[in-house]
Amino acid sequence: MLGIRARIGKGGRIVIPAEYRRELQLETGEEIILYLENGELSAFTLKHAIKQAQSIVKKHNPKNRVLTHELKELRQNEEL
């Protein structure tokens, strides 16, 4: 993927080019997640970050158990 040059504006603002915003379906005011790793800055949509988290959890939950139900049961049993 080729990069697009951008400038740092007042207050540290970076304008995401319209082409990228359209591709990512980003709207004004929408939040993104920024990662800084090995001197590189990456930006992800919240949808992408959630999908990544779900993928990580799925690796540790191969039987596709409903973990929220299990957690709720554990907490109810602890209250008894």
PyMOL Python script that loads the backbone (N, CA, C, O; Angstrom):
from pymol import cmd

cmd.read_pdbstr("""\
ATOM      1  N   MET A   1       0.842  -1.178   0.000  1.00  0.00           N
ATOM      2  CA  MET A   1       0.000   0.000   0.000  1.00  0.00           C
ATOM      3  C   MET A   1       0.885   1.239   0.000  1.00  0.00           C
ATOM      4  O   MET A   1       1.822   1.344   0.792  1.00  0.00           O
ATOM      5  N   LEU A   2       0.593   2.140  -0.862  1.00  0.00           N
ATOM      6  CA  LEU A   2       1.338   3.391  -0.924  1.00  0.00           C
ATOM      7  C   LEU A   2       0.816   4.350   0.131  1.00  0.00           C
ATOM      8  O   LEU A   2      -0.378   4.377   0.429  1.00  0.00           O
ATOM      9  N   GLY A   3       1.716   5.130   0.685  1.00  0.00           N
ATOM     10  CA  GLY A   3       1.324   6.099   1.695  1.00  0.00           C
ATOM     11  C   GLY A   3       0.950   7.427   1.071  1.00  0.00           C
ATOM     12  O   GLY A   3       1.299   7.716  -0.074  1.00  0.00           O
ATOM     13  N   ILE A   4       0.246   8.216   1.827  1.00  0.00           N
ATOM     14  CA  ILE A   4      -0.106   9.574   1.428  1.00  0.00           C
ATOM     15  C   ILE A   4       0.511  10.506   2.459  1.00  0.00           C
ATOM     16  O   ILE A   4       0.395  10.271   3.662  1.00  0.00           O
ATOM     17  N   ARG A   5       1.160  11.550   1.996  1.00  0.00           N
ATOM     18  CA  ARG A   5       1.780  12.505   2.907  1.00  0.00           C
ATOM     19  C   ARG A   5       0.706  13.345   3.581  1.00  0.00           C
ATOM     20  O   ARG A   5      -0.289  13.729   2.965  1.00  0.00           O
ATOM     21  N   ALA A   6       0.929  13.616   4.844  1.00  0.00           N
ATOM     22  CA  ALA A   6       0.034  14.484   5.607  1.00  0.00           C
ATOM     23  C   ALA A   6       0.897  15.376   6.488  1.00  0.00           C
ATOM     24  O   ALA A   6       2.043  15.043   6.791  1.00  0.00           O
ATOM     25  N   ARG A   7       0.346  16.497   6.893  1.00  0.00           N
ATOM     26  CA  ARG A   7       1.077  17.422   7.763  1.00  0.00           C
ATOM     27  C   ARG A   7       0.422  17.451   9.141  1.00  0.00           C
ATOM     28  O   ARG A   7      -0.780  17.236   9.299  1.00  0.00           O
ATOM     29  N   ILE A   8       1.266  17.727  10.121  1.00  0.00           N
ATOM     30  CA  ILE A   8       0.769  17.931  11.473  1.00  0.00           C
ATOM     31  C   ILE A   8       0.325  19.387  11.567  1.00  0.00           C
ATOM     32  O   ILE A   8       1.107  20.301  11.302  1.00  0.00           O
ATOM     33  N   GLY A   9      -0.925  19.594  11.942  1.00  0.00           N
ATOM     34  CA  GLY A   9      -1.467  20.943  12.052  1.00  0.00           C
ATOM     35  C   GLY A   9      -1.437  21.444  13.486  1.00  0.00           C
ATOM     36  O   GLY A   9      -0.841  20.828  14.369  1.00  0.00           O
ATOM     37  N   LYS A  10      -2.094  22.574  13.693  1.00  0.00           N
ATOM     38  CA  LYS A  10      -2.179  23.170  15.019  1.00  0.00           C
ATOM     39  C   LYS A  10      -2.760  22.165  16.004  1.00  0.00           C
ATOM     40  O   LYS A  10      -3.708  21.444  15.693  1.00  0.00           O
ATOM     41  N   GLY A  11      -2.186  22.131  17.174  1.00  0.00           N
ATOM     42  CA  GLY A  11      -2.708  21.241  18.207  1.00  0.00           C
ATOM     43  C   GLY A  11      -2.412  19.778  17.942  1.00  0.00           C
ATOM     44  O   GLY A  11      -2.998  18.908  18.587  1.00  0.00           O
ATOM     45  N   GLY A  12      -1.508  19.482  16.997  1.00  0.00           N
ATOM     46  CA  GLY A  12      -1.154  18.090  16.708  1.00  0.00           C
ATOM     47  C   GLY A  12      -2.149  17.370  15.814  1.00  0.00           C
ATOM     48  O   GLY A  12      -2.120  16.144  15.717  1.00  0.00           O
ATOM     49  N   ARG A  13      -3.022  18.113  15.166  1.00  0.00           N
ATOM     50  CA  ARG A  13      -4.049  17.493  14.318  1.00  0.00           C
ATOM     51  C   ARG A  13      -3.452  16.962  13.016  1.00  0.00           C
ATOM     52  O   ARG A  13      -2.591  17.585  12.395  1.00  0.00           O
ATOM     53  N   ILE A  14      -3.942  15.799  12.634  1.00  0.00           N
ATOM     54  CA  ILE A  14      -3.589  15.205  11.344  1.00  0.00           C
ATOM     55  C   ILE A  14      -4.896  15.020  10.585  1.00  0.00           C
ATOM     56  O   ILE A  14      -5.846  14.440  11.111  1.00  0.00           O
ATOM     57  N   VAL A  15      -4.944  15.508   9.360  1.00  0.00           N
ATOM     58  CA  VAL A  15      -6.142  15.338   8.542  1.00  0.00           C
ATOM     59  C   VAL A  15      -6.036  14.010   7.798  1.00  0.00           C
ATOM     60  O   VAL A  15      -5.062  13.756   7.090  1.00  0.00           O
ATOM     61  N   ILE A  16      -7.053  13.169   7.969  1.00  0.00           N
ATOM     62  CA  ILE A  16      -7.107  11.903   7.233  1.00  0.00           C
ATOM     63  C   ILE A  16      -7.702  12.224   5.861  1.00  0.00           C
ATOM     64  O   ILE A  16      -8.807  12.760   5.785  1.00  0.00           O
ATOM     65  N   PRO A  17      -6.995  11.910   4.786  1.00  0.00           N
ATOM     66  CA  PRO A  17      -7.488  12.236   3.444  1.00  0.00           C
ATOM     67  C   PRO A  17      -8.888  11.664   3.184  1.00  0.00           C
ATOM     68  O   PRO A  17      -9.235  10.584   3.664  1.00  0.00           O
ATOM     69  N   ALA A  18      -9.675  12.411   2.418  1.00  0.00           N
ATOM     70  CA  ALA A  18     -11.057  12.029   2.123  1.00  0.00           C
ATOM     71  C   ALA A  18     -11.149  10.624   1.544  1.00  0.00           C
ATOM     72  O   ALA A  18     -12.068   9.875   1.874  1.00  0.00           O
ATOM     73  N   GLU A  19     -10.205  10.265   0.684  1.00  0.00           N
ATOM     74  CA  GLU A  19     -10.193   8.929   0.066  1.00  0.00           C
ATOM     75  C   GLU A  19     -10.146   7.837   1.145  1.00  0.00           C
ATOM     76  O   GLU A  19     -10.858   6.836   1.058  1.00  0.00           O
ATOM     77  N   TYR A  20      -9.307   8.042   2.151  1.00  0.00           N
ATOM     78  CA  TYR A  20      -9.185   7.065   3.240  1.00  0.00           C
ATOM     79  C   TYR A  20     -10.447   7.056   4.102  1.00  0.00           C
ATOM     80  O   TYR A  20     -10.921   5.992   4.501  1.00  0.00           O
ATOM     81  N   ARG A  21     -10.992   8.242   4.388  1.00  0.00           N
ATOM     82  CA  ARG A  21     -12.215   8.314   5.202  1.00  0.00           C
ATOM     83  C   ARG A  21     -13.365   7.591   4.520  1.00  0.00           C
ATOM     84  O   ARG A  21     -14.141   6.893   5.172  1.00  0.00           O
ATOM     85  N   ARG A  22     -13.475   7.758   3.211  1.00  0.00           N
ATOM     86  CA  ARG A  22     -14.538   7.054   2.472  1.00  0.00           C
ATOM     87  C   ARG A  22     -14.331   5.548   2.545  1.00  0.00           C
ATOM     88  O   ARG A  22     -15.269   4.797   2.812  1.00  0.00           O
ATOM     89  N   GLU A  23     -13.105   5.113   2.307  1.00  0.00           N
ATOM     90  CA  GLU A  23     -12.788   3.678   2.322  1.00  0.00           C
ATOM     91  C   GLU A  23     -13.105   3.055   3.682  1.00  0.00           C
ATOM     92  O   GLU A  23     -13.597   1.929   3.760  1.00  0.00           O
ATOM     93  N   LEU A  24     -12.820   3.797   4.748  1.00  0.00           N
ATOM     94  CA  LEU A  24     -13.046   3.294   6.108  1.00  0.00           C
ATOM     95  C   LEU A  24     -14.431   3.636   6.642  1.00  0.00           C
ATOM     96  O   LEU A  24     -14.787   3.251   7.756  1.00  0.00           O
ATOM     97  N   GLN A  25     -15.207   4.356   5.846  1.00  0.00           N
ATOM     98  CA  GLN A  25     -16.552   4.789   6.225  1.00  0.00           C
ATOM     99  C   GLN A  25     -16.525   5.578   7.539  1.00  0.00           C
ATOM    100  O   GLN A  25     -17.351   5.362   8.426  1.00  0.00           O
ATOM    101  N   LEU A  26     -15.560   6.493   7.641  1.00  0.00           N
ATOM    102  CA  LEU A  26     -15.422   7.332   8.829  1.00  0.00           C
ATOM    103  C   LEU A  26     -16.255   8.595   8.677  1.00  0.00           C
ATOM    104  O   LEU A  26     -16.264   9.223   7.619  1.00  0.00           O
ATOM    105  N   GLU A  27     -16.944   8.954   9.733  1.00  0.00           N
ATOM    106  CA  GLU A  27     -17.755  10.166   9.761  1.00  0.00           C
ATOM    107  C   GLU A  27     -17.101  11.181  10.702  1.00  0.00           C
ATOM    108  O   GLU A  27     -16.321  10.807  11.578  1.00  0.00           O
ATOM    109  N   THR A  28     -17.415  12.445  10.521  1.00  0.00           N
ATOM    110  CA  THR A  28     -16.904  13.496  11.395  1.00  0.00           C
ATOM    111  C   THR A  28     -17.275  13.189  12.842  1.00  0.00           C
ATOM    112  O   THR A  28     -18.424  12.863  13.142  1.00  0.00           O
ATOM    113  N   GLY A  29     -16.296  13.294  13.730  1.00  0.00           N
ATOM    114  CA  GLY A  29     -16.532  13.058  15.153  1.00  0.00           C
ATOM    115  C   GLY A  29     -16.378  11.613  15.587  1.00  0.00           C
ATOM    116  O   GLY A  29     -16.387  11.316  16.782  1.00  0.00           O
ATOM    117  N   GLU A  30     -16.236  10.713  14.626  1.00  0.00           N
ATOM    118  CA  GLU A  30     -16.089   9.293  14.957  1.00  0.00           C
ATOM    119  C   GLU A  30     -14.732   9.048  15.605  1.00  0.00           C
ATOM    120  O   GLU A  30     -13.733   9.660  15.228  1.00  0.00           O
ATOM    121  N   GLU A  31     -14.705   8.145  16.584  1.00  0.00           N
ATOM    122  CA  GLU A  31     -13.458   7.824  17.267  1.00  0.00           C
ATOM    123  C   GLU A  31     -12.686   6.757  16.507  1.00  0.00           C
ATOM    124  O   GLU A  31     -13.263   5.876  15.869  1.00  0.00           O
ATOM    125  N   ILE A  32     -11.361   6.860  16.595  1.00  0.00           N
ATOM    126  CA  ILE A  32     -10.480   5.830  16.058  1.00  0.00           C
ATOM    127  C   ILE A  32      -9.498   5.451  17.161  1.00  0.00           C
ATOM    128  O   ILE A  32      -9.344   6.174  18.144  1.00  0.00           O
ATOM    129  N   ILE A  33      -8.846   4.327  16.989  1.00  0.00           N
ATOM    130  CA  ILE A  33      -7.843   3.854  17.934  1.00  0.00           C
ATOM    131  C   ILE A  33      -6.470   4.069  17.299  1.00  0.00           C
ATOM    132  O   ILE A  33      -6.249   3.688  16.149  1.00  0.00           O
ATOM    133  N   LEU A  34      -5.558   4.674  18.040  1.00  0.00           N
ATOM    134  CA  LEU A  34      -4.194   4.890  17.558  1.00  0.00           C
ATOM    135  C   LEU A  34      -3.242   3.976  18.313  1.00  0.00           C
ATOM    136  O   LEU A  34      -3.336   3.829  19.532  1.00  0.00           O
ATOM    137  N   TYR A  35      -2.330   3.369  17.579  1.00  0.00           N
ATOM    138  CA  TYR A  35      -1.291   2.523  18.160  1.00  0.00           C
ATOM    139  C   TYR A  35       0.061   3.083  17.756  1.00  0.00           C
ATOM    140  O   TYR A  35       0.265   3.494  16.613  1.00  0.00           O
ATOM    141  N   LEU A  36       0.977   3.094  18.707  1.00  0.00           N
ATOM    142  CA  LEU A  36       2.352   3.482  18.427  1.00  0.00           C
ATOM    143  C   LEU A  36       3.226   2.286  18.758  1.00  0.00           C
ATOM    144  O   LEU A  36       3.303   1.860  19.911  1.00  0.00           O
ATOM    145  N   GLU A  37       3.886   1.744  17.734  1.00  0.00           N
ATOM    146  CA  GLU A  37       4.709   0.555  17.926  1.00  0.00           C
ATOM    147  C   GLU A  37       5.914   0.621  17.000  1.00  0.00           C
ATOM    148  O   GLU A  37       5.779   0.844  15.797  1.00  0.00           O
ATOM    149  N   ASN A  38       7.086   0.425  17.573  1.00  0.00           N
ATOM    150  CA  ASN A  38       8.334   0.423  16.803  1.00  0.00           C
ATOM    151  C   ASN A  38       8.478   1.663  15.922  1.00  0.00           C
ATOM    152  O   ASN A  38       8.921   1.568  14.778  1.00  0.00           O
ATOM    153  N   GLY A  39       8.107   2.812  16.453  1.00  0.00           N
ATOM    154  CA  GLY A  39       8.264   4.058  15.717  1.00  0.00           C
ATOM    155  C   GLY A  39       7.238   4.282  14.619  1.00  0.00           C
ATOM    156  O   GLY A  39       7.383   5.209  13.822  1.00  0.00           O
ATOM    157  N   GLU A  40       6.199   3.446  14.562  1.00  0.00           N
ATOM    158  CA  GLU A  40       5.149   3.600  13.549  1.00  0.00           C
ATOM    159  C   GLU A  40       3.818   3.899  14.221  1.00  0.00           C
ATOM    160  O   GLU A  40       3.488   3.319  15.256  1.00  0.00           O
ATOM    161  N   LEU A  41       3.063   4.803  13.626  1.00  0.00           N
ATOM    162  CA  LEU A  41       1.746   5.163  14.111  1.00  0.00           C
ATOM    163  C   LEU A  41       0.708   4.505  13.208  1.00  0.00           C
ATOM    164  O   LEU A  41       0.737   4.676  11.990  1.00  0.00           O
ATOM    165  N   SER A  42      -0.196   3.762  13.808  1.00  0.00           N
ATOM    166  CA  SER A  42      -1.270   3.110  13.055  1.00  0.00           C
ATOM    167  C   SER A  42      -2.605   3.579  13.607  1.00  0.00           C
ATOM    168  O   SER A  42      -2.729   3.854  14.801  1.00  0.00           O
ATOM    169  N   ALA A  43      -3.593   3.668  12.747  1.00  0.00           N
ATOM    170  CA  ALA A  43      -4.938   4.066  13.157  1.00  0.00           C
ATOM    171  C   ALA A  43      -5.921   2.986  12.738  1.00  0.00           C
ATOM    172  O   ALA A  43      -5.847   2.463  11.626  1.00  0.00           O
ATOM    173  N   PHE A  44      -6.842   2.658  13.635  1.00  0.00           N
ATOM    174  CA  PHE A  44      -7.849   1.640  13.362  1.00  0.00           C
ATOM    175  C   PHE A  44      -9.224   2.176  13.721  1.00  0.00           C
ATOM    176  O   PHE A  44      -9.367   2.962  14.657  1.00  0.00           O
ATOM    177  N   THR A  45     -10.228   1.752  12.979  1.00  0.00           N
ATOM    178  CA  THR A  45     -11.596   2.091  13.351  1.00  0.00           C
ATOM    179  C   THR A  45     -11.970   1.258  14.573  1.00  0.00           C
ATOM    180  O   THR A  45     -11.353   0.228  14.841  1.00  0.00           O
ATOM    181  N   LEU A  46     -12.978   1.706  15.308  1.00  0.00           N
ATOM    182  CA  LEU A  46     -13.443   0.933  16.459  1.00  0.00           C
ATOM    183  C   LEU A  46     -13.959  -0.431  16.012  1.00  0.00           C
ATOM    184  O   LEU A  46     -13.751  -1.432  16.699  1.00  0.00           O
ATOM    185  N   LYS A  47     -14.634  -0.472  14.859  1.00  0.00           N
ATOM    186  CA  LYS A  47     -15.135  -1.755  14.341  1.00  0.00           C
ATOM    187  C   LYS A  47     -13.987  -2.732  14.137  1.00  0.00           C
ATOM    188  O   LYS A  47     -14.093  -3.905  14.494  1.00  0.00           O
ATOM    189  N   HIS A  48     -12.892  -2.250  13.564  1.00  0.00           N
ATOM    190  CA  HIS A  48     -11.733  -3.105  13.315  1.00  0.00           C
ATOM    191  C   HIS A  48     -11.126  -3.579  14.636  1.00  0.00           C
ATOM    192  O   HIS A  48     -10.778  -4.751  14.777  1.00  0.00           O
ATOM    193  N   ALA A  49     -11.000  -2.671  15.599  1.00  0.00           N
ATOM    194  CA  ALA A  49     -10.426  -3.028  16.898  1.00  0.00           C
ATOM    195  C   ALA A  49     -11.287  -4.072  17.600  1.00  0.00           C
ATOM    196  O   ALA A  49     -10.761  -4.993  18.225  1.00  0.00           O
ATOM    197  N   ILE A  50     -12.605  -3.935  17.502  1.00  0.00           N
ATOM    198  CA  ILE A  50     -13.514  -4.910  18.115  1.00  0.00           C
ATOM    199  C   ILE A  50     -13.369  -6.264  17.438  1.00  0.00           C
ATOM    200  O   ILE A  50     -13.334  -7.292  18.114  1.00  0.00           O
ATOM    201  N   LYS A  51     -13.284  -6.277  16.108  1.00  0.00           N
ATOM    202  CA  LYS A  51     -13.103  -7.543  15.390  1.00  0.00           C
ATOM    203  C   LYS A  51     -11.795  -8.215  15.784  1.00  0.00           C
ATOM    204  O   LYS A  51     -11.745  -9.436  15.928  1.00  0.00           O
ATOM    205  N   GLN A  52     -10.731  -7.425  15.959  1.00  0.00           N
ATOM    206  CA  GLN A  52      -9.449  -7.986  16.393  1.00  0.00           C
ATOM    207  C   GLN A  52      -9.583  -8.612  17.779  1.00  0.00           C
ATOM    208  O   GLN A  52      -9.095  -9.718  18.013  1.00  0.00           O
ATOM    209  N   ALA A  53     -10.242  -7.909  18.692  1.00  0.00           N
ATOM    210  CA  ALA A  53     -10.426  -8.427  20.053  1.00  0.00           C
ATOM    211  C   ALA A  53     -11.248  -9.712  20.027  1.00  0.00           C
ATOM    212  O   ALA A  53     -10.921 -10.673  20.724  1.00  0.00           O
ATOM    213  N   GLN A  54     -12.310  -9.733  19.229  1.00  0.00           N
ATOM    214  CA  GLN A  54     -13.139 -10.935  19.117  1.00  0.00           C
ATOM    215  C   GLN A  54     -12.336 -12.102  18.564  1.00  0.00           C
ATOM    216  O   GLN A  54     -12.516 -13.239  18.999  1.00  0.00           O
ATOM    217  N   SER A  55     -11.463 -11.836  17.621  1.00  0.00           N
ATOM    218  CA  SER A  55     -10.622 -12.879  17.038  1.00  0.00           C
ATOM    219  C   SER A  55      -9.682 -13.468  18.087  1.00  0.00           C
ATOM    220  O   SER A  55      -9.472 -14.681  18.128  1.00  0.00           O
ATOM    221  N   ILE A  56      -9.120 -12.612  18.930  1.00  0.00           N
ATOM    222  CA  ILE A  56      -8.224 -13.079  19.990  1.00  0.00           C
ATOM    223  C   ILE A  56      -8.987 -13.948  20.979  1.00  0.00           C
ATOM    224  O   ILE A  56      -8.509 -15.012  21.373  1.00  0.00           O
ATOM    225  N   VAL A  57     -10.169 -13.499  21.381  1.00  0.00           N
ATOM    226  CA  VAL A  57     -10.982 -14.270  22.333  1.00  0.00           C
ATOM    227  C   VAL A  57     -11.376 -15.607  21.721  1.00  0.00           C
ATOM    228  O   VAL A  57     -11.359 -16.634  22.399  1.00  0.00           O
ATOM    229  N   LYS A  58     -11.730 -15.592  20.441  1.00  0.00           N
ATOM    230  CA  LYS A  58     -12.162 -16.822  19.767  1.00  0.00           C
ATOM    231  C   LYS A  58     -11.059 -17.884  19.772  1.00  0.00           C
ATOM    232  O   LYS A  58     -11.353 -19.075  19.886  1.00  0.00           O
ATOM    233  N   LYS A  59      -9.802 -17.470  19.651  1.00  0.00           N
ATOM    234  CA  LYS A  59      -8.687 -18.420  19.688  1.00  0.00           C
ATOM    235  C   LYS A  59      -8.634 -19.156  21.020  1.00  0.00           C
ATOM    236  O   LYS A  59      -8.228 -20.317  21.080  1.00  0.00           O
ATOM    237  N   HIS A  60      -9.045 -18.476  22.086  1.00  0.00           N
ATOM    238  CA  HIS A  60      -9.010 -19.060  23.425  1.00  0.00           C
ATOM    239  C   HIS A  60     -10.358 -19.671  23.811  1.00  0.00           C
ATOM    240  O   HIS A  60     -10.523 -20.146  24.934  1.00  0.00           O
ATOM    241  N   ASN A  61     -11.306 -19.661  22.899  1.00  0.00           N
ATOM    242  CA  ASN A  61     -12.642 -20.197  23.145  1.00  0.00           C
ATOM    243  C   ASN A  61     -13.077 -21.032  21.937  1.00  0.00           C
ATOM    244  O   ASN A  61     -14.063 -20.700  21.279  1.00  0.00           O
ATOM    245  N   PRO A  62     -12.344 -22.122  21.640  1.00  0.00           N
ATOM    246  CA  PRO A  62     -12.615 -22.887  20.421  1.00  0.00           C
ATOM    247  C   PRO A  62     -13.999 -23.537  20.379  1.00  0.00           C
ATOM    248  O   PRO A  62     -14.513 -23.830  19.300  1.00  0.00           O
ATOM    249  N   LYS A  63     -14.601 -23.763  21.546  1.00  0.00           N
ATOM    250  CA  LYS A  63     -15.924 -24.405  21.555  1.00  0.00           C
ATOM    251  C   LYS A  63     -17.050 -23.387  21.424  1.00  0.00           C
ATOM    252  O   LYS A  63     -18.228 -23.743  21.463  1.00  0.00           O
ATOM    253  N   ASN A  64     -16.680 -22.124  21.269  1.00  0.00           N
ATOM    254  CA  ASN A  64     -17.662 -21.046  21.070  1.00  0.00           C
ATOM    255  C   ASN A  64     -18.660 -20.940  22.221  1.00  0.00           C
ATOM    256  O   ASN A  64     -19.848 -20.697  22.007  1.00  0.00           O
ATOM    257  N   ARG A  65     -18.161 -21.124  23.443  1.00  0.00           N
ATOM    258  CA  ARG A  65     -19.029 -21.001  24.616  1.00  0.00           C
ATOM    259  C   ARG A  65     -19.448 -19.545  24.774  1.00  0.00           C
ATOM    260  O   ARG A  65     -18.734 -18.639  24.345  1.00  0.00           O
ATOM    261  N   VAL A  66     -20.603 -19.323  25.388  1.00  0.00           N
ATOM    262  CA  VAL A  66     -21.073 -17.969  25.654  1.00  0.00           C
ATOM    263  C   VAL A  66     -20.480 -17.549  26.999  1.00  0.00           C
ATOM    264  O   VAL A  66     -21.029 -17.854  28.057  1.00  0.00           O
ATOM    265  N   LEU A  67     -19.364 -16.854  26.936  1.00  0.00           N
ATOM    266  CA  LEU A  67     -18.601 -16.537  28.136  1.00  0.00           C
ATOM    267  C   LEU A  67     -19.322 -15.565  29.058  1.00  0.00           C
ATOM    268  O   LEU A  67     -19.122 -15.608  30.271  1.00  0.00           O
ATOM    269  N   THR A  68     -20.153 -14.694  28.511  1.00  0.00           N
ATOM    270  CA  THR A  68     -20.884 -13.754  29.363  1.00  0.00           C
ATOM    271  C   THR A  68     -21.848 -14.498  30.275  1.00  0.00           C
ATOM    272  O   THR A  68     -22.013 -14.127  31.437  1.00  0.00           O
ATOM    273  N   HIS A  69     -22.487 -15.547  29.758  1.00  0.00           N
ATOM    274  CA  HIS A  69     -23.402 -16.349  30.587  1.00  0.00           C
ATOM    275  C   HIS A  69     -22.622 -17.064  31.686  1.00  0.00           C
ATOM    276  O   HIS A  69     -23.065 -17.113  32.834  1.00  0.00           O
ATOM    277  N   GLU A  70     -21.477 -17.611  31.339  1.00  0.00           N
ATOM    278  CA  GLU A  70     -20.659 -18.318  32.324  1.00  0.00           C
ATOM    279  C   GLU A  70     -20.183 -17.364  33.417  1.00  0.00           C
ATOM    280  O   GLU A  70     -20.183 -17.722  34.595  1.00  0.00           O
ATOM    281  N   LEU A  71     -19.782 -16.163  33.037  1.00  0.00           N
ATOM    282  CA  LEU A  71     -19.334 -15.177  34.011  1.00  0.00           C
ATOM    283  C   LEU A  71     -20.484 -14.780  34.937  1.00  0.00           C
ATOM    284  O   LEU A  71     -20.301 -14.657  36.148  1.00  0.00           O
ATOM    285  N   LYS A  72     -21.653 -14.585  34.365  1.00  0.00           N
ATOM    286  CA  LYS A  72     -22.827 -14.221  35.163  1.00  0.00           C
ATOM    287  C   LYS A  72     -23.137 -15.317  36.178  1.00  0.00           C
ATOM    288  O   LYS A  72     -23.418 -15.022  37.340  1.00  0.00           O
ATOM    289  N   GLU A  73     -23.090 -16.578  35.751  1.00  0.00           N
ATOM    290  CA  GLU A  73     -23.340 -17.701  36.657  1.00  0.00           C
ATOM    291  C   GLU A  73     -22.298 -17.748  37.767  1.00  0.00           C
ATOM    292  O   GLU A  73     -22.638 -17.961  38.931  1.00  0.00           O
ATOM    293  N   LEU A  74     -21.031 -17.550  37.413  1.00  0.00           N
ATOM    294  CA  LEU A  74     -19.967 -17.553  38.420  1.00  0.00           C
ATOM    295  C   LEU A  74     -20.200 -16.473  39.471  1.00  0.00           C
ATOM    296  O   LEU A  74     -20.044 -16.718  40.667  1.00  0.00           O
ATOM    297  N   ARG A  75     -20.566 -15.298  39.027  1.00  0.00           N
ATOM    298  CA  ARG A  75     -20.802 -14.190  39.963  1.00  0.00           C
ATOM    299  C   ARG A  75     -22.010 -14.458  40.847  1.00  0.00           C
ATOM    300  O   ARG A  75     -21.996 -14.131  42.034  1.00  0.00           O
ATOM    301  N   GLN A  76     -23.049 -15.048  40.280  1.00  0.00           N
ATOM    302  CA  GLN A  76     -24.234 -15.370  41.078  1.00  0.00           C
ATOM    303  C   GLN A  76     -23.894 -16.423  42.129  1.00  0.00           C
ATOM    304  O   GLN A  76     -24.363 -16.340  43.264  1.00  0.00           O
ATOM    305  N   ASN A  77     -23.081 -17.409  41.758  1.00  0.00           N
ATOM    306  CA  ASN A  77     -22.677 -18.452  42.702  1.00  0.00           C
ATOM    307  C   ASN A  77     -21.795 -17.881  43.808  1.00  0.00           C
ATOM    308  O   ASN A  77     -21.858 -18.347  44.946  1.00  0.00           O
ATOM    309  N   GLU A  78     -20.978 -16.883  43.493  1.00  0.00           N
ATOM    310  CA  GLU A  78     -20.123 -16.256  44.502  1.00  0.00           C
ATOM    311  C   GLU A  78     -20.944 -15.493  45.526  1.00  0.00           C
ATOM    312  O   GLU A  78     -20.552 -15.393  46.689  1.00  0.00           O
ATOM    313  N   GLU A  79     -22.085 -14.951  45.100  1.00  0.00           N
ATOM    314  CA  GLU A  79     -22.942 -14.180  46.001  1.00  0.00           C
ATOM    315  C   GLU A  79     -23.652 -15.076  47.005  1.00  0.00           C
ATOM    316  O   GLU A  79     -24.075 -14.606  48.061  1.00  0.00           O
ATOM    317  N   LEU A  80     -23.787 -16.357  46.691  1.00  0.00           N
ATOM    318  CA  LEU A  80     -24.503 -17.285  47.582  1.00  0.00           C
ATOM    319  C   LEU A  80     -23.725 -17.647  48.779  1.00  0.00           C
ATOM    320  O   LEU A  80     -24.200 -18.417  49.614  1.00  0.00           O
TER     321      LEU A  80
END
""", "prot")
cmd.dss("prot")
cmd.show_as("cartoon", "prot")
cmd.util.cbc("prot")
cmd.orient("prot")
